[in-house]
């Protein structure tokens, strides 16, 4: 999204009451949710999101969904990668 949580564009996609999509809100290994660092203002910001429909939300594997925190991230991008893992409905039934 490259935008902040209160942006009009993000509200349009999620809906005013989050009725369209759900924010998975991944964290890094320290529990932080920032996805980009701005060296000019010396600020950590969350400007990237993992949004899923309500229908697919139960298939998100929370324990494997995260923000990758690697010291070499900055070589590829000024944003940290977001990783989401899904399981299928069939796999959910097998696990029950």
N, CA, C and O atoms as a CHARMM CRD file, in Angstrom:
* protein
*
  384
    1    1 UNK  N      0.81200  -1.19500   0.00000 PROA 1      0.00000
    2    1 UNK  CA     0.00000   0.00000   0.00000 PROA 1      0.00000
    3    1 UNK  C      0.85400   1.25700   0.00000 PROA 1      0.00000
    4    1 UNK  O      0.47200   2.26900  -0.58800 PROA 1      0.00000
    5    2 UNK  N      2.01700   1.20000   0.66100 PROA 2      0.00000
    6    2 UNK  CA     2.87300   2.37500   0.75600 PROA 2      0.00000
    7    2 UNK  C      2.09800   3.55900   1.34000 PROA 2      0.00000
    8    2 UNK  O      2.21700   4.69000   0.86900 PROA 2      0.00000
    9    3 UNK  N      1.31500   3.27900   2.36100 PROA 3      0.00000
   10    3 UNK  CA     0.43400   4.29100   2.93100 PROA 3      0.00000
   11    3 UNK  C      0.24900   4.02800   4.41900 PROA 3      0.00000
   12    3 UNK  O      0.57800   2.94800   4.90900 PROA 3      0.00000
   13    4 UNK  N     -0.26600   4.99200   5.11800 PROA 4      0.00000
   14    4 UNK  CA    -0.49300   4.84200   6.55300 PROA 4      0.00000
   15    4 UNK  C     -1.88300   4.27100   6.82300 PROA 4      0.00000
   16    4 UNK  O     -2.76000   4.30700   5.95900 PROA 4      0.00000
   17    5 UNK  N     -2.06700   3.75200   8.01500 PROA 5      0.00000
   18    5 UNK  CA    -3.30700   3.06600   8.37900 PROA 5      0.00000
   19    5 UNK  C     -4.53700   3.97300   8.28900 PROA 5      0.00000
   20    5 UNK  O     -5.64200   3.49300   8.03600 PROA 5      0.00000
   21    6 UNK  N     -4.35600   5.26400   8.49000 PROA 6      0.00000
   22    6 UNK  CA    -5.51000   6.16500   8.44900 PROA 6      0.00000
   23    6 UNK  C     -5.77300   6.74400   7.05800 PROA 6      0.00000
   24    6 UNK  O     -6.63800   7.60600   6.90500 PROA 6      0.00000
   25    7 UNK  N     -5.04400   6.28300   6.04800 PROA 7      0.00000
   26    7 UNK  CA    -5.21100   6.84200   4.70500 PROA 7      0.00000
   27    7 UNK  C     -6.57600   6.50700   4.11500 PROA 7      0.00000
   28    7 UNK  O     -7.17800   5.48100   4.43100 PROA 7      0.00000
   29    8 UNK  N     -7.03700   7.38500   3.26400 PROA 8      0.00000
   30    8 UNK  CA    -8.32800   7.18300   2.61100 PROA 8      0.00000
   31    8 UNK  C     -8.30400   5.94900   1.71300 PROA 8      0.00000
   32    8 UNK  O     -9.28900   5.21400   1.63700 PROA 8      0.00000
   33    9 UNK  N     -7.18600   5.72400   1.03800 PROA 9      0.00000
   34    9 UNK  CA    -7.07800   4.56200   0.14500 PROA 9      0.00000
   35    9 UNK  C     -7.20200   3.25600   0.92700 PROA 9      0.00000
   36    9 UNK  O     -7.90500   2.34300   0.49500 PROA 9      0.00000
   37   10 UNK  N     -6.54200   3.16200   2.04500 PROA 10     0.00000
   38   10 UNK  CA    -6.61600   1.94600   2.85600 PROA 10     0.00000
   39   10 UNK  C     -8.01400   1.75600   3.43900 PROA 10     0.00000
   40   10 UNK  O     -8.51000   0.63100   3.49600 PROA 10     0.00000
   41   11 UNK  N     -8.64700   2.82800   3.86700 PROA 11     0.00000
   42   11 UNK  CA   -10.02100   2.73200   4.38400 PROA 11     0.00000
   43   11 UNK  C    -10.98400   2.27500   3.28800 PROA 11     0.00000
   44   11 UNK  O    -11.94400   1.55400   3.56000 PROA 11     0.00000
   45   12 UNK  N    -10.72500   2.69300   2.06000 PROA 12     0.00000
   46   12 UNK  CA   -11.57100   2.28200   0.93800 PROA 12     0.00000
   47   12 UNK  C    -11.48300   0.77200   0.71300 PROA 12     0.00000
   48   12 UNK  O    -12.48900   0.12800   0.41600 PROA 12     0.00000
   49   13 UNK  N    -10.29900   0.21600   0.85400 PROA 13     0.00000
   50   13 UNK  CA   -10.09300  -1.21700   0.63000 PROA 13     0.00000
   51   13 UNK  C    -10.62200  -2.05600   1.79300 PROA 13     0.00000
   52   13 UNK  O    -11.18400  -3.13000   1.57700 PROA 13     0.00000
   53   14 UNK  N    -10.44600  -1.57500   3.01500 PROA 14     0.00000
   54   14 UNK  CA   -10.88000  -2.35600   4.17800 PROA 14     0.00000
   55   14 UNK  C    -12.34300  -2.12400   4.50400 PROA 14     0.00000
   56   14 UNK  O    -12.99700  -3.00200   5.06600 PROA 14     0.00000
   57   15 UNK  N    -12.85800  -0.97400   4.16600 PROA 15     0.00000
   58   15 UNK  CA   -14.21000  -0.59200   4.56300 PROA 15     0.00000
   59   15 UNK  C    -14.13100   0.15900   5.87400 PROA 15     0.00000
   60   15 UNK  O    -13.21100  -0.06100   6.66200 PROA 15     0.00000
   61   16 UNK  N    -15.06800   1.02800   6.11400 PROA 16     0.00000
   62   16 UNK  CA   -15.04800   1.83800   7.33900 PROA 16     0.00000
   63   16 UNK  C    -15.07900   0.98900   8.60600 PROA 16     0.00000
   64   16 UNK  O    -14.50500   1.36600   9.62700 PROA 16     0.00000
   65   17 UNK  N    -15.74300  -0.14500   8.53600 PROA 17     0.00000
   66   17 UNK  CA   -15.85700  -1.01600   9.71400 PROA 17     0.00000
   67   17 UNK  C    -15.17100  -2.35500   9.45900 PROA 17     0.00000
   68   17 UNK  O    -15.53300  -3.37200  10.05000 PROA 17     0.00000
   69   18 UNK  N    -14.16800  -2.34100   8.56600 PROA 18     0.00000
   70   18 UNK  CA   -13.38800  -3.54200   8.22700 PROA 18     0.00000
   71   18 UNK  C    -14.26700  -4.65300   7.65200 PROA 18     0.00000
   72   18 UNK  O    -13.98800  -5.83700   7.84300 PROA 18     0.00000
   73   19 UNK  N    -15.33100  -4.26300   6.94700 PROA 19     0.00000
   74   19 UNK  CA   -16.24100  -5.26700   6.41100 PROA 19     0.00000
   75   19 UNK  C    -15.75200  -5.90100   5.11600 PROA 19     0.00000
   76   19 UNK  O    -16.25800  -6.95300   4.72600 PROA 19     0.00000
   77   20 UNK  N    -14.77800  -5.28900   4.43600 PROA 20     0.00000
   78   20 UNK  CA   -14.31900  -5.83100   3.15400 PROA 20     0.00000
   79   20 UNK  C    -13.12100  -6.76200   3.31800 PROA 20     0.00000
   80   20 UNK  O    -13.12100  -7.88100   2.80600 PROA 20     0.00000
   81   21 UNK  N    -12.11400  -6.29900   4.02400 PROA 21     0.00000
   82   21 UNK  CA   -10.90300  -7.10000   4.22000 PROA 21     0.00000
   83   21 UNK  C    -10.45200  -7.01000   5.67300 PROA 21     0.00000
   84   21 UNK  O    -10.85600  -6.11800   6.41800 PROA 21     0.00000
   85   22 UNK  N     -9.61000  -7.95200   6.04800 PROA 22     0.00000
   86   22 UNK  CA    -9.07900  -8.03300   7.40200 PROA 22     0.00000
   87   22 UNK  C     -7.57300  -7.80400   7.33300 PROA 22     0.00000
   88   22 UNK  O     -6.89700  -8.35800   6.46500 PROA 22     0.00000
   89   23 UNK  N     -7.06100  -7.01000   8.22200 PROA 23     0.00000
   90   23 UNK  CA    -5.62600  -6.74700   8.32200 PROA 23     0.00000
   91   23 UNK  C     -4.99400  -7.87200   9.13600 PROA 23     0.00000
   92   23 UNK  O     -5.28500  -8.01900  10.32300 PROA 23     0.00000
   93   24 UNK  N     -4.13400  -8.66000   8.50600 PROA 24     0.00000
   94   24 UNK  CA    -3.48200  -9.77700   9.19000 PROA 24     0.00000
   95   24 UNK  C     -2.48500  -9.26200  10.23100 PROA 24     0.00000
   96   24 UNK  O     -2.24100  -9.92600  11.23900 PROA 24     0.00000
   97   25 UNK  N     -1.92100  -8.10100   9.99300 PROA 25     0.00000
   98   25 UNK  CA    -1.03400  -7.40600  10.93300 PROA 25     0.00000
   99   25 UNK  C      0.12100  -8.27600  11.43500 PROA 25     0.00000
  100   25 UNK  O      0.21800  -8.57500  12.62500 PROA 25     0.00000
  101   26 UNK  N      0.99500  -8.67700  10.50700 PROA 26     0.00000
  102   26 UNK  CA     2.13100  -9.50500  10.92600 PROA 26     0.00000
  103   26 UNK  C      3.11900  -8.71700  11.77400 PROA 26     0.00000
  104   26 UNK  O      3.14500  -7.48600  11.74800 PROA 26     0.00000
  105   27 UNK  N      3.93100  -9.45700  12.52900 PROA 27     0.00000
  106   27 UNK  CA     4.95400  -8.85300  13.39100 PROA 27     0.00000
  107   27 UNK  C      6.29500  -9.50900  13.09000 PROA 27     0.00000
  108   27 UNK  O      6.35100 -10.60300  12.52900 PROA 27     0.00000
  109   28 UNK  N      7.36900  -8.83000  13.46900 PROA 28     0.00000
  110   28 UNK  CA     8.68000  -9.44300  13.34900 PROA 28     0.00000
  111   28 UNK  C      8.96900 -10.25100  14.61800 PROA 28     0.00000
  112   28 UNK  O      8.10900 -10.37200  15.49100 PROA 28     0.00000
  113   29 UNK  N     10.16300 -10.79200  14.71200 PROA 29     0.00000
  114   29 UNK  CA    10.50300 -11.64400  15.85400 PROA 29     0.00000
  115   29 UNK  C     10.55400 -10.87900  17.17500 PROA 29     0.00000
  116   29 UNK  O     10.57300 -11.49600  18.24000 PROA 29     0.00000
  117   30 UNK  N     10.57500  -9.55400  17.12300 PROA 30     0.00000
  118   30 UNK  CA    10.56500  -8.72200  18.32300 PROA 30     0.00000
  119   30 UNK  C      9.16500  -8.20300  18.65400 PROA 30     0.00000
  120   30 UNK  O      8.97700  -7.51600  19.65800 PROA 30     0.00000
  121   31 UNK  N      8.18900  -8.53000  17.81500 PROA 31     0.00000
  122   31 UNK  CA     6.82500  -8.05600  18.02600 PROA 31     0.00000
  123   31 UNK  C      6.55100  -6.70400  17.38400 PROA 31     0.00000
  124   31 UNK  O      5.49300  -6.11800  17.61100 PROA 31     0.00000
  125   32 UNK  N      7.49000  -6.20100  16.58600 PROA 32     0.00000
  126   32 UNK  CA     7.32200  -4.90300  15.93200 PROA 32     0.00000
  127   32 UNK  C      6.53700  -5.06100  14.63200 PROA 32     0.00000
  128   32 UNK  O      6.60600  -6.09900  13.97300 PROA 32     0.00000
  129   33 UNK  N      5.78800  -4.01300  14.27400 PROA 33     0.00000
  130   33 UNK  CA     4.98400  -4.06500  13.04700 PROA 33     0.00000
  131   33 UNK  C      5.44800  -3.07800  11.97700 PROA 33     0.00000
  132   33 UNK  O      4.81300  -2.97700  10.92700 PROA 33     0.00000
  133   34 UNK  N      6.53700  -2.34900  12.21600 PROA 34     0.00000
  134   34 UNK  CA     6.99400  -1.37800  11.21600 PROA 34     0.00000
  135   34 UNK  C      7.51800  -2.12800   9.99000 PROA 34     0.00000
  136   34 UNK  O      8.06500  -3.22500  10.10000 PROA 34     0.00000
  137   35 UNK  N      7.33900  -1.51200   8.82800 PROA 35     0.00000
  138   35 UNK  CA     7.77800  -2.15600   7.58600 PROA 35     0.00000
  139   35 UNK  C      8.77900  -1.31600   6.79700 PROA 35     0.00000
  140   35 UNK  O      9.37300  -1.80500   5.83600 PROA 35     0.00000
  141   36 UNK  N      8.97100  -0.06200   7.19200 PROA 36     0.00000
  142   36 UNK  CA     9.93200   0.79200   6.47700 PROA 36     0.00000
  143   36 UNK  C     10.54900   1.78900   7.45000 PROA 36     0.00000
  144   36 UNK  O      9.89000   2.28000   8.36700 PROA 36     0.00000
  145   37 UNK  N     11.80900   2.07000   7.23100 PROA 37     0.00000
  146   37 UNK  CA    12.51000   3.05800   8.05300 PROA 37     0.00000
  147   37 UNK  C     12.80500   4.27100   7.18900 PROA 37     0.00000
  148   37 UNK  O     13.31700   4.13700   6.07800 PROA 37     0.00000
  149   38 UNK  N     12.48900   5.44100   7.69000 PROA 38     0.00000
  150   38 UNK  CA    12.74800   6.69800   6.98700 PROA 38     0.00000
  151   38 UNK  C     13.96300   7.35500   7.63400 PROA 38     0.00000
  152   38 UNK  O     13.84500   7.93000   8.71600 PROA 38     0.00000
  153   39 UNK  N     15.14000   7.27900   6.98400 PROA 39     0.00000
  154   39 UNK  CA    16.35500   7.83800   7.59400 PROA 39     0.00000
  155   39 UNK  C     16.34400   9.36500   7.68500 PROA 39     0.00000
  156   39 UNK  O     17.01800   9.93000   8.54600 PROA 39     0.00000
  157   40 UNK  N     15.60000  10.03300   6.82600 PROA 40     0.00000
  158   40 UNK  CA    15.53900  11.49400   6.86200 PROA 40     0.00000
  159   40 UNK  C     14.89300  11.96700   8.15900 PROA 40     0.00000
  160   40 UNK  O     15.39800  12.87000   8.82700 PROA 40     0.00000
  161   41 UNK  N     13.76300  11.33900   8.50700 PROA 41     0.00000
  162   41 UNK  CA    13.03400  11.72100   9.72100 PROA 41     0.00000
  163   41 UNK  C     13.33600  10.80300  10.91000 PROA 41     0.00000
  164   41 UNK  O     12.79600  10.98200  12.00200 PROA 41     0.00000
  165   42 UNK  N     14.20100   9.82800  10.67800 PROA 42     0.00000
  166   42 UNK  CA    14.55900   8.85100  11.70400 PROA 42     0.00000
  167   42 UNK  C     13.30900   8.23200  12.32000 PROA 42     0.00000
  168   42 UNK  O     13.14700   8.20000  13.54000 PROA 42     0.00000
  169   43 UNK  N     12.41100   7.73200  11.43100 PROA 43     0.00000
  170   43 UNK  CA    11.14400   7.15200  11.86900 PROA 43     0.00000
  171   43 UNK  C     10.95300   5.76000  11.29000 PROA 43     0.00000
  172   43 UNK  O     11.28100   5.48800  10.13500 PROA 43     0.00000
  173   44 UNK  N     10.41000   4.89000  12.13300 PROA 44     0.00000
  174   44 UNK  CA     9.96900   3.57600  11.68400 PROA 44     0.00000
  175   44 UNK  C      8.47300   3.69000  11.40600 PROA 44     0.00000
  176   44 UNK  O      7.72500   4.18900  12.24600 PROA 44     0.00000
  177   45 UNK  N      8.03500   3.23600  10.24500 PROA 45     0.00000
  178   45 UNK  CA     6.63700   3.37300   9.85000 PROA 45     0.00000
  179   45 UNK  C      6.07100   2.05000   9.35400 PROA 45     0.00000
  180   45 UNK  O      6.79200   1.22600   8.79200 PROA 45     0.00000
  181   46 UNK  N      4.80700   1.86000   9.56200 PROA 46     0.00000
  182   46 UNK  CA     4.10600   0.73900   8.96500 PROA 46     0.00000
  183   46 UNK  C      3.35600   1.27100   7.75400 PROA 46     0.00000
  184   46 UNK  O      2.37500   2.00100   7.88600 PROA 46     0.00000
  185   47 UNK  N      3.83400   0.89300   6.56700 PROA 47     0.00000
  186   47 UNK  CA     3.19400   1.36600   5.33900 PROA 47     0.00000
  187   47 UNK  C      2.88000   0.22300   4.37700 PROA 47     0.00000
  188   47 UNK  O      2.42600   0.45600   3.25700 PROA 47     0.00000
  189   48 UNK  N      3.12300  -1.01100   4.81500 PROA 48     0.00000
  190   48 UNK  CA     2.82000  -2.20300   4.02000 PROA 48     0.00000
  191   48 UNK  C      1.88100  -3.08300   4.83900 PROA 48     0.00000
  192   48 UNK  O      1.99500  -3.15400   6.06200 PROA 48     0.00000
  193   49 UNK  N      0.95400  -3.75000   4.15700 PROA 49     0.00000
  194   49 UNK  CA    -0.10100  -4.48000   4.85100 PROA 49     0.00000
  195   49 UNK  C     -0.35400  -5.82000   4.18100 PROA 49     0.00000
  196   49 UNK  O     -0.11000  -5.98900   2.98600 PROA 49     0.00000
  197   50 UNK  N     -0.84500  -6.76600   4.96200 PROA 50     0.00000
  198   50 UNK  CA    -1.36800  -8.03000   4.45200 PROA 50     0.00000
  199   50 UNK  C     -2.85900  -8.02300   4.72600 PROA 50     0.00000
  200   50 UNK  O     -3.29300  -8.19400   5.86500 PROA 50     0.00000
  201   51 UNK  N     -3.63200  -7.82500   3.68400 PROA 51     0.00000
  202   51 UNK  CA    -5.08800  -7.77900   3.81000 PROA 51     0.00000
  203   51 UNK  C     -5.67500  -9.02600   3.17500 PROA 51     0.00000
  204   51 UNK  O     -5.28400  -9.41000   2.07200 PROA 51     0.00000
  205   52 UNK  N     -6.61000  -9.65900   3.86500 PROA 52     0.00000
  206   52 UNK  CA    -7.26700 -10.85000   3.32900 PROA 52     0.00000
  207   52 UNK  C     -8.77500 -10.68600   3.46700 PROA 52     0.00000
  208   52 UNK  O     -9.26100  -9.88800   4.26800 PROA 52     0.00000
  209   53 UNK  N     -9.49500 -11.45300   2.67200 PROA 53     0.00000
  210   53 UNK  CA   -10.95500 -11.43800   2.79400 PROA 53     0.00000
  211   53 UNK  C    -11.34900 -12.18400   4.06000 PROA 53     0.00000
  212   53 UNK  O    -10.56100 -12.95400   4.60900 PROA 53     0.00000
  213   54 UNK  N    -12.55600 -11.95300   4.50900 PROA 54     0.00000
  214   54 UNK  CA   -13.06100 -12.65900   5.69200 PROA 54     0.00000
  215   54 UNK  C    -13.12600 -14.16100   5.42800 PROA 54     0.00000
  216   54 UNK  O    -12.94100 -14.96400   6.34200 PROA 54     0.00000
  217   55 UNK  N    -13.39200 -14.54000   4.16800 PROA 55     0.00000
  218   55 UNK  CA   -13.51000 -15.95400   3.82400 PROA 55     0.00000
  219   55 UNK  C    -12.17500 -16.69600   3.94300 PROA 55     0.00000
  220   55 UNK  O    -12.14900 -17.86500   4.33000 PROA 55     0.00000
  221   56 UNK  N    -11.08800 -16.03300   3.61800 PROA 56     0.00000
  222   56 UNK  CA    -9.78400 -16.70900   3.64700 PROA 56     0.00000
  223   56 UNK  C     -9.06100 -16.54200   4.99100 PROA 56     0.00000
  224   56 UNK  O     -8.06600 -17.22300   5.23700 PROA 56     0.00000
  225   57 UNK  N     -9.53400 -15.66800   5.84100 PROA 57     0.00000
  226   57 UNK  CA    -8.87200 -15.42300   7.12700 PROA 57     0.00000
  227   57 UNK  C     -8.62800 -16.69800   7.93600 PROA 57     0.00000
  228   57 UNK  O     -7.54900 -16.83300   8.51400 PROA 57     0.00000
  229   58 UNK  N     -9.58400 -17.65100   8.00800 PROA 58     0.00000
  230   58 UNK  CA    -9.32600 -18.87000   8.77800 PROA 58     0.00000
  231   58 UNK  C     -8.18100 -19.71400   8.21300 PROA 58     0.00000
  232   58 UNK  O     -7.64600 -20.57200   8.91500 PROA 58     0.00000
  233   59 UNK  N     -7.80200 -19.48200   6.96600 PROA 59     0.00000
  234   59 UNK  CA    -6.73500 -20.26000   6.34200 PROA 59     0.00000
  235   59 UNK  C     -5.34700 -19.64300   6.53600 PROA 59     0.00000
  236   59 UNK  O     -4.34900 -20.22500   6.11000 PROA 59     0.00000
  237   60 UNK  N     -5.27700 -18.48600   7.16600 PROA 60     0.00000
  238   60 UNK  CA    -3.98200 -17.85800   7.45300 PROA 60     0.00000
  239   60 UNK  C     -3.32100 -18.61600   8.60400 PROA 60     0.00000
  240   60 UNK  O     -3.93200 -18.81600   9.65300 PROA 60     0.00000
  241   61 UNK  N     -2.08600 -19.03100   8.40500 PROA 61     0.00000
  242   61 UNK  CA    -1.32500 -19.71700   9.44900 PROA 61     0.00000
  243   61 UNK  C     -0.56700 -18.64600  10.22300 PROA 61     0.00000
  244   61 UNK  O      0.49500 -18.19200   9.79800 PROA 61     0.00000
  245   62 UNK  N     -1.12300 -18.24800  11.36100 PROA 62     0.00000
  246   62 UNK  CA    -0.56700 -17.13100  12.13700 PROA 62     0.00000
  247   62 UNK  C      0.88300 -17.36600  12.54400 PROA 62     0.00000
  248   62 UNK  O      1.68600 -16.43400  12.49600 PROA 62     0.00000
  249   63 UNK  N      1.23900 -18.57600  12.93900 PROA 63     0.00000
  250   63 UNK  CA     2.59300 -18.86500  13.40100 PROA 63     0.00000
  251   63 UNK  C      3.66300 -18.76000  12.33200 PROA 63     0.00000
  252   63 UNK  O      4.85000 -18.66600  12.64700 PROA 63     0.00000
  253   64 UNK  N      3.25400 -18.77500  11.07100 PROA 64     0.00000
  254   64 UNK  CA     4.21700 -18.68300   9.97000 PROA 64     0.00000
  255   64 UNK  C      4.09300 -17.36900   9.19500 PROA 64     0.00000
  256   64 UNK  O      4.84200 -17.13500   8.24600 PROA 64     0.00000
  257   65 UNK  N      3.16800 -16.53000   9.58800 PROA 65     0.00000
  258   65 UNK  CA     2.95600 -15.23400   8.94000 PROA 65     0.00000
  259   65 UNK  C      3.72100 -14.18700   9.73700 PROA 65     0.00000
  260   65 UNK  O      3.52900 -14.05100  10.94600 PROA 65     0.00000
  261   66 UNK  N      4.60100 -13.43800   9.04600 PROA 66     0.00000
  262   66 UNK  CA     5.48300 -12.53900   9.78600 PROA 66     0.00000
  263   66 UNK  C      6.09800 -11.47300   8.87400 PROA 66     0.00000
  264   66 UNK  O      5.95700 -11.50200   7.65100 PROA 66     0.00000
  265   67 UNK  N      6.78000 -10.54100   9.52300 PROA 67     0.00000
  266   67 UNK  CA     7.63400  -9.58500   8.81900 PROA 67     0.00000
  267   67 UNK  C      9.04800 -10.13300   8.92100 PROA 67     0.00000
  268   67 UNK  O      9.52900 -10.43800  10.01200 PROA 67     0.00000
  269   68 UNK  N      9.69900 -10.25500   7.79700 PROA 68     0.00000
  270   68 UNK  CA    11.06000 -10.78200   7.78900 PROA 68     0.00000
  271   68 UNK  C     12.00800  -9.71700   8.31800 PROA 68     0.00000
  272   68 UNK  O     12.05800  -8.59800   7.80800 PROA 68     0.00000
  273   69 UNK  N     12.74800 -10.07900   9.33500 PROA 69     0.00000
  274   69 UNK  CA    13.70400  -9.15900   9.94300 PROA 69     0.00000
  275   69 UNK  C     15.09900  -9.72000   9.69900 PROA 69     0.00000
  276   69 UNK  O     15.56700 -10.59500  10.42600 PROA 69     0.00000
  277   70 UNK  N     15.73800  -9.21400   8.68800 PROA 70     0.00000
  278   70 UNK  CA    17.06100  -9.69600   8.30200 PROA 70     0.00000
  279   70 UNK  C     17.96800  -8.48500   8.08300 PROA 70     0.00000
  280   70 UNK  O     17.53700  -7.50500   7.47600 PROA 70     0.00000
  281   71 UNK  N     19.19900  -8.52700   8.55800 PROA 71     0.00000
  282   71 UNK  CA    20.08500  -7.37200   8.39500 PROA 71     0.00000
  283   71 UNK  C     20.38200  -7.02300   6.93900 PROA 71     0.00000
  284   71 UNK  O     20.84600  -5.91800   6.65800 PROA 71     0.00000
  285   72 UNK  N     20.12500  -7.93700   6.01300 PROA 72     0.00000
  286   72 UNK  CA    20.39800  -7.67200   4.59500 PROA 72     0.00000
  287   72 UNK  C     19.16800  -7.18200   3.82800 PROA 72     0.00000
  288   72 UNK  O     19.25300  -6.95900   2.62000 PROA 72     0.00000
  289   73 UNK  N     18.03500  -7.01100   4.49800 PROA 73     0.00000
  290   73 UNK  CA    16.82200  -6.52900   3.82800 PROA 73     0.00000
  291   73 UNK  C     17.07200  -5.24600   3.04500 PROA 73     0.00000
  292   73 UNK  O     16.57100  -5.09100   1.93100 PROA 73     0.00000
  293   74 UNK  N     17.83700  -4.33600   3.61400 PROA 74     0.00000
  294   74 UNK  CA    18.04100  -3.01100   3.00900 PROA 74     0.00000
  295   74 UNK  C     18.70700  -3.07900   1.63800 PROA 74     0.00000
  296   74 UNK  O     18.61300  -2.12500   0.86600 PROA 74     0.00000
  297   75 UNK  N     19.37200  -4.17600   1.32200 PROA 75     0.00000
  298   75 UNK  CA    20.01700  -4.30800   0.01100 PROA 75     0.00000
  299   75 UNK  C     18.96300  -4.42200  -1.09400 PROA 75     0.00000
  300   75 UNK  O     19.14000  -3.87900  -2.18400 PROA 75     0.00000
  301   76 UNK  N     17.87400  -5.12700  -0.80800 PROA 76     0.00000
  302   76 UNK  CA    16.82900  -5.33900  -1.81000 PROA 76     0.00000
  303   76 UNK  C     15.81300  -4.21300  -1.86100 PROA 76     0.00000
  304   76 UNK  O     15.30600  -3.88000  -2.93300 PROA 76     0.00000
  305   77 UNK  N     15.50800  -3.61300  -0.69200 PROA 77     0.00000
  306   77 UNK  CA    14.42900  -2.62300  -0.64500 PROA 77     0.00000
  307   77 UNK  C     14.51000  -1.82000   0.63900 PROA 77     0.00000
  308   77 UNK  O     15.15500  -2.22700   1.60500 PROA 77     0.00000
  309   78 UNK  N     13.84100  -0.66700   0.63400 PROA 78     0.00000
  310   78 UNK  CA    13.74200   0.10400   1.87400 PROA 78     0.00000
  311   78 UNK  C     12.53700  -0.35800   2.70500 PROA 78     0.00000
  312   78 UNK  O     12.24800   0.21300   3.75700 PROA 78     0.00000
  313   79 UNK  N     11.83900  -1.39200   2.22700 PROA 79     0.00000
  314   79 UNK  CA    10.72200  -2.00200   2.95100 PROA 79     0.00000
  315   79 UNK  C     11.13500  -3.40200   3.40600 PROA 79     0.00000
  316   79 UNK  O     11.92200  -4.07600   2.74100 PROA 79     0.00000
  317   80 UNK  N     10.59000  -3.83000   4.55200 PROA 80     0.00000
  318   80 UNK  CA    10.84400  -5.19700   4.99900 PROA 80     0.00000
  319   80 UNK  C      9.80500  -6.12900   4.38600 PROA 80     0.00000
  320   80 UNK  O      8.63200  -5.76600   4.29200 PROA 80     0.00000
  321   81 UNK  N     10.21700  -7.32000   3.97000 PROA 81     0.00000
  322   81 UNK  CA     9.27800  -8.25900   3.34300 PROA 81     0.00000
  323   81 UNK  C      8.23000  -8.77300   4.33100 PROA 81     0.00000
  324   81 UNK  O      8.52800  -9.03200   5.49700 PROA 81     0.00000
  325   82 UNK  N      7.00400  -8.91300   3.84300 PROA 82     0.00000
  326   82 UNK  CA     5.91100  -9.49700   4.60600 PROA 82     0.00000
  327   82 UNK  C      5.68400 -10.89800   4.06800 PROA 82     0.00000
  328   82 UNK  O      5.61400 -11.10400   2.85600 PROA 82     0.00000
  329   83 UNK  N      5.56900 -11.85500   4.96800 PROA 83     0.00000
  330   83 UNK  CA     5.38600 -13.25100   4.57800 PROA 83     0.00000
  331   83 UNK  C      4.06800 -13.73300   5.15700 PROA 83     0.00000
  332   83 UNK  O      3.80600 -13.57700   6.35000 PROA 83     0.00000
  333   84 UNK  N      3.24200 -14.31900   4.30100 PROA 84     0.00000
  334   84 UNK  CA     1.97900 -14.89100   4.76900 PROA 84     0.00000
  335   84 UNK  C      1.94600 -16.35200   4.34000 PROA 84     0.00000
  336   84 UNK  O      2.31900 -16.69200   3.21700 PROA 84     0.00000
  337   85 UNK  N      1.50000 -17.20100   5.24300 PROA 85     0.00000
  338   85 UNK  CA     1.34300 -18.62200   4.95300 PROA 85     0.00000
  339   85 UNK  C     -0.13600 -18.97200   5.06900 PROA 85     0.00000
  340   85 UNK  O     -0.84100 -18.49000   5.95600 PROA 85     0.00000
  341   86 UNK  N     -0.58500 -19.81800   4.15500 PROA 86     0.00000
  342   86 UNK  CA    -1.97800 -20.25800   4.15400 PROA 86     0.00000
  343   86 UNK  C     -2.03700 -21.77200   4.24000 PROA 86     0.00000
  344   86 UNK  O     -1.10200 -22.46400   3.83700 PROA 86     0.00000
  345   87 UNK  N     -3.11700 -22.26700   4.75400 PROA 87     0.00000
  346   87 UNK  CA    -3.43200 -23.68400   4.70400 PROA 87     0.00000
  347   87 UNK  C     -4.74800 -23.80100   3.94900 PROA 87     0.00000
  348   87 UNK  O     -5.53200 -22.85200   3.90900 PROA 87     0.00000
  349   88 UNK  N     -4.98700 -24.94500   3.36100 PROA 88     0.00000
  350   88 UNK  CA    -6.24300 -25.10600   2.62700 PROA 88     0.00000
  351   88 UNK  C     -7.32500 -25.62000   3.56000 PROA 88     0.00000
  352   88 UNK  O     -7.03500 -26.13700   4.63900 PROA 88     0.00000
  353   89 UNK  N     -8.55700 -25.47600   3.14400 PROA 89     0.00000
  354   89 UNK  CA    -9.67100 -25.97300   3.94700 PROA 89     0.00000
  355   89 UNK  C     -9.54400 -27.48200   4.16900 PROA 89     0.00000
  356   89 UNK  O     -9.88500 -27.98400   5.23900 PROA 89     0.00000
  357   90 UNK  N     -9.05400 -28.20200   3.16100 PROA 90     0.00000
  358   90 UNK  CA    -8.86300 -29.64200   3.31100 PROA 90     0.00000
  359   90 UNK  C     -7.86100 -29.95100   4.40900 PROA 90     0.00000
  360   90 UNK  O     -8.07600 -30.87600   5.19200 PROA 90     0.00000
  361   91 UNK  N     -6.78200 -29.20500   4.48300 PROA 91     0.00000
  362   91 UNK  CA    -5.78100 -29.42400   5.52100 PROA 91     0.00000
  363   91 UNK  C     -6.34900 -29.08100   6.89200 PROA 91     0.00000
  364   91 UNK  O     -6.01600 -29.73500   7.88000 PROA 91     0.00000
  365   92 UNK  N     -7.19800 -28.06800   6.96200 PROA 92     0.00000
  366   92 UNK  CA    -7.82300 -27.71600   8.23300 PROA 92     0.00000
  367   92 UNK  C     -8.69400 -28.85500   8.74500 PROA 92     0.00000
  368   92 UNK  O     -8.69900 -29.14600   9.94100 PROA 92     0.00000
  369   93 UNK  N     -9.43400 -29.50300   7.84300 PROA 93     0.00000
  370   93 UNK  CA   -10.29700 -30.62100   8.24900 PROA 93     0.00000
  371   93 UNK  C     -9.47500 -31.81200   8.73700 PROA 93     0.00000
  372   93 UNK  O     -9.87900 -32.49400   9.67800 PROA 93     0.00000
  373   94 UNK  N     -8.32400 -32.07100   8.10800 PROA 94     0.00000
  374   94 UNK  CA    -7.46100 -33.19200   8.50300 PROA 94     0.00000
  375   94 UNK  C     -6.91300 -32.94000   9.90800 PROA 94     0.00000
  376   94 UNK  O     -6.80100 -33.87400  10.70200 PROA 94     0.00000
  377   95 UNK  N     -6.57200 -31.69300  10.22000 PROA 95     0.00000
  378   95 UNK  CA    -5.97200 -31.35500  11.50600 PROA 95     0.00000
  379   95 UNK  C     -6.97700 -31.42600  12.64900 PROA 95     0.00000
  380   95 UNK  O     -6.56900 -31.55300  13.80300 PROA 95     0.00000
  381   96 UNK  N     -8.26200 -31.34900  12.37400 PROA 96     0.00000
  382   96 UNK  CA    -9.27500 -31.32000  13.43100 PROA 96     0.00000
  383   96 UNK  C     -9.44300 -32.64600  14.13300 PROA 96     0.00000
  384   96 UNK  O    -10.26300 -32.76300  15.04400 PROA 96     0.00000
